Amino acid sequence: MKRTAAVAGECDVVVIGGGPAGATVATLVAEQGRRVQLFERDVFPRFHVGESLVPETYWILERLGMLPKLRQSRFVKKYSVQFVSGSGRPSAPFHFWDNKPHECSQTWQVVRSEFDQLMLDNAREHGAVVHEGARVVGVLIDDGRARGVQVRAKDGTVTEVRAPVTADATGQVGLLQKQLRLRVWDPILSKGSVWTYWKGARRDAGRDEGATLVIQTPDGKGWFWYIPLHDDRASVGIVAPVEQLFRSGLRFAAAYEDAVKRCPAVEQRIAGAKRVSGHFAAKDYSYRSRQLAGEGWVLVGDAFAFLDPLYSSGVLLALKSGELAADAIGEGLAAGDTSAGQLGKWGPGFSKGVDRMRRLVCAYYEGFNFGKFVKAHPDLRGAITDLLIGDLFTDEVDRVWGPLESLRGPARAPVPGWDAGLSADLVPEKENVLVVPKGRTP
């Protein structure tokens, strides 16, 4: 391997990773006139799952200047989300506009390879220097402070790029989480998933044509996502306990087909459709970092935490953390303060929002039923819709928790708080798995 001893460059901020979180940080910091270099190991466009955007992404996308691009795209418009019980009974759709009559209540079902490309190009347009096909092999930490990164180019040359701030947006790879051994795994949300893509699958009519469907499995232990995409395609995946989904060494395709056969609500929707990709799988993927920031570094998006995808919160949390980190970075650079306290000052409020979403996820796995809840508490339909919209960062939605707990019944244990369990019941670091069949990406 070739190496250079000299520093290859300097800038104000190094961003590692070009997904939505990294592109957001890079765009907003560069917009402030700061020198930003972003390093992405892949060459875009590249495959990624997580296609459904929740309405609260609107405000950050507006700030990023992304809305005109999305309006001109072919992405399917999304106006609602609907839940189907294990018996196959659908809830009434949760129409976002009915709860919040504003343009933000129409969002999109995106193909991530296309959406992420738009986001990365947007960062370039705002002045960030983007390097694709450049793998960051480590963060340079000297005397407890991050000083930049080591980057390996395609020809094997390793160079150093120095900066007072490093933003890790490496997703589930979690570069700094691994380097500093910060990752802890959720003790409850130990799930696996298998998904694929279909052409010609059934869609609902009218404003529900682009709806996200959450379809519970008949045994109540898992669920399917059903996301309509453009070009008459649909993303359909199963999420269930790892030991159940991959029991007896089932291959991914066999596990998926078995789950579909056990769920008539899904089987009926894809009857007559054609599968147009291989099967993809991931497992053990809910986690959080012990730290959000350190001296000269900060984590954003999945590099900080990944939550079960039940309510399509992934891109929202990526964009929101990217926005909050960018503001803290800009303020810190202006004041000459790149301490952990400054770079991570947004952490407590952000984590509280993640905890709200996690609480709703855990309730679902313990038997929470949206239809029954709204029937018993019609006055709280708006608050529940706010959570589904992604309005996680306001105390107003906390009024749902008391009634929600009462419906779960006295025999059910309360959902443990994440922070309370951080030192006691989280699982030690281990490897998660994402399997993508070569040559079969959609």
Residue pairs with C-beta under 8 A, 6 or more apart in sequence:
1 152
1 156
1 157
1 158
2 155
2 156
2 157
2 158
3 157
3 158
4 157
4 158
4 159
4 160
6 160
7 148
7 159
7 160
7 161
7 162
8 151
8 159
8 160
8 161
9 37
9 159
9 161
9 162
10 35
10 148
10 161
10 162
10 163
11 35
11 36
11 37
11 129
11 161
11 162
11 163
12 29
12 34
12 35
12 36
12 163
12 164
12 165
12 333
13 25
13 26
13 29
13 34
13 35
13 36
13 37
13 163
13 164
13 165
13 166
13 167
13 329
13 333
14 36
14 37
14 38
14 39
14 148
14 149
14 161
14 163
14 165
14 166
14 167
15 22
15 25
15 26
15 29
15 36
15 37
15 38
15 39
15 128
15 166
15 167
15 169
16 22
16 38
16 39
16 136
16 139
16 149
16 166
16 167
16 168
16 169
16 170
16 175
17 38
17 39
17 40
17 41
17 168
17 169
17 170
17 171
17 173
17 301
17 303
18 26
18 38
18 39
18 40
18 42
18 44
18 116
18 120
18 123
18 130
18 132
18 169
19 48
19 116
19 119
19 169
19 171
19 301
19 302
19 318
20 115
20 116
20 119
20 301
20 315
20 318
20 319
20 322
21 169
21 171
21 300
21 301
21 302
21 303
21 318
21 319
21 321
21 322
22 38
22 40
22 123
22 167
22 169
22 300
22 301
22 322
23 38
23 116
23 119
23 120
23 122
23 123
23 322
24 60
24 64
24 119
24 300
24 318
24 319
24 322
24 323
24 326
25 167
25 169
25 300
25 322
25 325
25 326
25 329
26 36
26 38
26 123
26 126
26 128
26 130
27 64
27 119
27 122
27 123
27 126
27 128
27 326
28 63
28 64
28 126
28 322
28 323
28 326
28 327
28 330
29 36
29 128
29 326
29 329
29 330
30 36
30 123
30 126
30 127
30 128
31 126
31 127
32 330
33 127
34 329
34 330
34 333
35 129
36 123
36 127
36 128
36 129
37 128
37 129
37 131
37 161
37 163
38 120
38 123
38 128
38 129
38 130
38 131
39 131
39 134
39 135
39 136
39 149
39 151
39 161
40 120
40 130
40 131
40 132
40 133
40 134
41 133
41 134
41 135
41 136
42 132
42 133
43 132
43 133
44 113
44 116
44 117
44 120
44 132
45 113
45 114
45 116
45 117
46 113
46 116
47 112
47 113
47 436
47 441
47 442
48 112
48 113
48 116
49 112
49 195
49 235
49 237
49 280
49 282
50 112
50 309
50 312
50 314
50 315
51 109
51 110
51 111
51 112
51 227
51 229
51 235
52 78
52 109
52 110
52 212
52 225
52 227
52 312
52 315
53 78
53 107
53 108
53 109
53 110
53 312
53 315
53 316
54 107
54 311
54 312
54 313
54 315
54 316
54 388
54 389
54 390
55 96
55 100
55 104
55 105
55 106
55 107
55 389
55 390
56 104
56 316
56 320
56 389
56 390
56 391
56 392
57 107
57 315
57 316
57 319
57 390
58 67
58 103
58 104
58 107
59 104
60 319
60 320
60 322
60 323
61 67
61 70
61 319
63 323
64 119
64 122
64 319
65 122
65 125
65 126
66 118
66 119
66 122
69 118
69 122
70 108
70 118
73 108
73 110
73 114
73 118
74 230
74 231
75 108
75 109
75 110
75 111
75 114
75 115
75 229
75 230
76 108
76 109
76 209
76 210
76 228
76 229
76 230
77 106
77 107
77 108
77 109
77 210
78 106
78 107
78 108
78 109
78 210
78 211
78 212
79 95
79 96
79 97
79 105
79 106
79 207
79 208
79 210
79 211
80 93
80 94
80 95
80 96
80 207
80 208
80 211
80 212
81 93
81 94
81 211
81 212
81 213
81 214
81 311
81 312
81 388
82 90
82 91
82 92
82 93
82 94
82 208
82 211
82 212
82 213
82 214
83 90
83 91
83 213
83 214
83 215
83 216
83 370
83 371
84 90
84 91
84 213
84 214
84 215
84 216
84 265
85 91
85 216
85 369
85 371
86 216
86 217
86 218
86 219
86 220
87 218
88 264
88 265
89 371
91 370
91 371
91 374
92 371
92 374
93 208
93 211
94 370
94 384
94 385
94 388
95 105
95 207
96 105
96 106
96 107
96 385
96 388
96 389
97 105
97 106
98 385
99 105
99 381
99 382
99 385
99 386
99 389
100 385
100 386
100 389
105 389
109 210
109 212
109 227
109 228
109 229
109 230
110 229
111 229
111 230
120 130
123 130
124 130
131 151
133 153
133 154
134 151
134 152
134 153
134 154
135 151
135 152
136 149
136 150
136 151
136 152
136 170
136 175
137 150
137 151
137 152
137 158
138 149
138 150
138 175
138 179
139 146
139 148
139 149
139 150
139 166
139 168
139 175
139 176
139 179
139 297
140 146
140 147
140 148
140 149
140 150
140 160
140 162
141 147
141 179
144 294
144 295
145 294
145 295
145 296
146 165
146 166
146 294
146 295
146 296
146 297
147 162
147 163
147 296
148 160
148 161
148 162
148 163
148 166
149 160
149 161
149 163
149 166
150 158
150 159
150 160
151 158
151 159
151 160
151 161
152 158
153 159
164 296
164 333
164 338
165 296
165 297
165 298
165 329
165 332
165 333
165 338
165 343
166 296
166 297
166 298
167 297
167 298
167 299
167 300
167 325
167 329
168 174
168 175
168 176
168 177
168 297
168 298
168 299
168 300
168 303
169 300
169 301
169 303
169 318
169 322
170 176
170 303
171 301
171 302
171 303
172 285
172 302
172 306
172 432
172 434
173 303
174 182
174 183
174 289
174 302
174 303
175 303
176 182
176 297
176 299
176 303
177 183
177 289
177 299
177 303
178 429
180 291
180 294
181 429
182 289
182 290
182 291
183 287
183 288
183 289
183 290
183 429
184 287
184 288
184 289
184 290
184 422
184 426
184 427
184 428
184 429
185 284
185 286
185 287
185 426
185 427
185 428
185 429
185 430
186 286
186 287
186 288
186 358
186 418
186 426
186 427
187 416
187 421
187 425
187 426
187 427
188 362
188 365
188 415
188 416
189 286
189 307
189 308
189 358
189 361
189 362
189 365
190 241
190 242
190 284
190 286
190 427
191 222
191 239
191 240
191 241
191 242
191 245
191 283
191 284
191 285
191 286
191 308
192 239
192 240
192 241
192 242
192 245
192 246
192 281
192 282
192 283
192 284
193 237
193 238
193 239
193 240
193 245
193 281
193 282
193 283
193 285
193 309
194 237
194 238
194 245
194 252
194 255
194 256
194 259
194 279
194 280
194 281
195 225
195 235
195 236
195 237
195 238
195 256
195 279
195 280
195 281
196 236
196 237
196 256
196 275
196 277
196 278
196 279
196 280
197 229
197 233
197 234
197 235
197 236
197 275
197 276
197 277
197 442
198 233
198 234
198 236
198 270
198 273
198 274
198 275
198 276
199 231
199 232
199 233
199 234
199 273
199 274
199 275
199 276
200 232
200 272
200 273
200 274
201 226
201 228
201 234
201 236
201 269
201 270
201 273
202 268
202 269
202 270
202 271
202 273
203 209
203 210
203 228
203 234
204 211
209 228
210 228
211 228
212 225
212 226
212 227
212 312
213 224
213 225
213 226
213 227
214 223
214 224
214 225
214 226
214 310
215 223
215 224
215 225
215 226
215 263
215 265
215 266
216 222
216 223
217 223
217 224
217 238
217 240
217 259
217 262
217 263
218 262
218 263
218 264
219 262
220 367
221 240
221 241
221 244
221 365
222 238
222 239
222 240
222 241
222 244
222 245
222 259
223 238
223 239
223 240
223 310
223 364
224 236
224 237
224 238
224 239
224 259
224 263
224 265
224 266
225 235
225 236
225 237
225 239
225 309
225 312
226 234
226 235
226 236
226 266
226 269
227 234
227 235
227 236
228 234
229 235
233 276
233 442
234 270
234 273
236 266
236 269
236 270
237 280
238 245
238 255
238 256
238 259
238 260
239 308
239 309
239 310
240 259
242 283
242 284
245 255
245 259
245 283
246 255
246 283
250 258
252 279
252 280
252 281
252 435
253 279
255 281
256 279
260 266
260 267
260 270
261 267
276 442
277 440
277 441
277 442
278 436
278 437
278 440
278 441
279 437
280 434
280 435
280 436
280 437
281 433
281 434
281 435
282 432
282 433
282 434
282 435
283 432
283 433
284 430
284 432
284 433
285 306
285 308
285 432
286 306
286 307
286 308
287 305
287 306
287 432
288 304
288 305
288 354
288 418
288 422
289 299
289 303
289 304
289 305
290 422
291 299
291 340
291 344
292 298
292 299
292 304
292 344
292 347
292 350
292 351
293 299
293 340
293 343
293 344
293 347
294 340
294 343
295 338
295 339
295 340
296 338
296 343
297 343
298 325
298 328
298 329
298 343
298 344
300 318
300 321
300 322
300 325
301 317
301 318
301 321
301 322
302 314
302 318
304 321
305 317
305 354
306 314
307 313
307 314
307 317
307 354
307 357
307 358
307 361
308 358
308 361
310 361
310 364
311 357
311 360
311 361
311 387
311 388
311 390
313 357
313 390
313 392
316 390
316 392
317 354
320 350
320 353
320 393
321 346
321 350
324 346
324 350
325 343
325 346
327 346
328 342
328 343
328 344
328 345
328 346
329 338
329 343
331 342
332 338
332 339
332 342
332 343
335 342
349 393
350 393
351 418
351 419
352 393
353 392
353 393
354 392
354 418
355 417
355 418
355 419
356 387
356 392
356 397
356 398
357 387
357 392
358 418
359 401
359 415
360 368
360 387
362 415
363 404
363 408
363 415
366 408
366 412
366 415
367 408
367 412
368 404
368 407
368 408
369 407
370 384
372 407
373 380
373 384
373 403
373 404
373 407
374 380
374 381
374 384
376 403
376 407
377 403
380 399
380 400
380 403
383 396
383 397
383 399
383 400
384 400
386 394
386 396
386 397
387 397
387 400
391 397
405 414
416 425
